[in-house]
Amino acid sequence: MAHDKPNLPQKICAACARPFAWRRKWARDWAEVRFCSDACRTGRYAAAKGGLDPGGGKR
C-alpha cells in the first residue's frame, strides 16, 4: 500500500498564510492547530520580515 501524502488535510498558517499539512503529532488536537511551526507560533516569523525590529536585530 502506497503512502498518499497529497490526501492529508491542510490548513493555512495564521502567521505566514502558507498552507501546511496534517502531521501525526497533531492528531489529538488538529482542530486547535493554527500555526505551521514554532517560529510562526512564537512570532519570530514577523521579526524576520521586519515587523518588530526594522534595524536588523542582533548579528
Sequence and secondary structure as in RCSB ss.txt:
>XXXX:A:sequence
MAHDKPNLPQKICAACARPFAWRRKWARDWAEVRFCSDACRTGRYAAAKGGLDPGGGKR
>XXXX:A:secstr
    GGGS EEE TTT  EEE  GGGSTTGGG   SSHHHHHTHHHHHTTSS TT    
